[in-house]
Amino acid sequence: MSARALHVALQRRVRAWSPRRADLARWARAALGKHALGAELGVRMVSAAESRRLNARYRGRDRPTNVLSFPPPAMPAGARRGARALGDLVICPRVLRGEARAQAKTLQAHWAHLVVHGTLHLIGYDHSHAAGARRMERREIAVLRRLGFANPYR
């Protein structure tokens, strides 16, 4: 693997359809731009119950959610350095599938959007305030357009 390549580590904790690892990497790479160089991203697919537990614990929201982004833990002093860890995306395919259906989107388009969205969180984008939300939404739309997907907010 090239030092320039983004590595995606995929962990399936549920049986559900998901895009190929290569697609996940392509979508995350498009969102990351220069931040993808030599980086590693974890993607974990979880059940609605696990998504709910994590969402309640880390966001104070007692319901399952589509995607959660977790930055990497601080590297202990003296630890061996390899690929630069970006963090992890935790995706709940059940929630994602329901949203795609409700929004009349393909599963692939919604997966791409959530991978881009979650990855942008890992590099500092935030939508908790209006200005940050507009900035993040513009970036998502531009990235998804380059990837051949429609504006997810229409």
C-alpha positions, 0 to 999 in steps of 0.5 A: 500500500502506498504511503499516500493511500487512505486505508479503511479498516472495516468492521461488521458487527451486523449483517447488512448490505454495505458498499465495498471497502474501495467505495468507502475509501473513495468517498472518505478520500474525497472528503478529506482531500490532503488530510487523506495522505497516509491516514487510516479510517475505521468504519464500524457497522453496528446494530440499532441497539449499539448505536443507541447506547453509543449515542446516549453515552457520547451525545446524550441522545437516547435513540439510534443514529445514522453515523457517529464520528470518534476522533482517535485517542491520544497516542501514548508517549513512545508508541510506535507511529505508523499510519496517521489515525483519523478516527472511527465512523460508527454507522448503523445500517438499519437507521441509514436504510430507513432514512434512505427509504424515507428520503427517496434516496438510493442506499449507495447515495445515502451511504456516501453522504454519511461517510462524507459527513462523518469524515468531515467531522473528524477533520474539524467540521461541525454543524452545531452553529449556523455558520459551521452548519452552512460551511459543512453543508456546502463542503458535503454538497461539493464533495458529493457532486464531484463523486456523482451524487445529487445534493443530499439536502434537496 
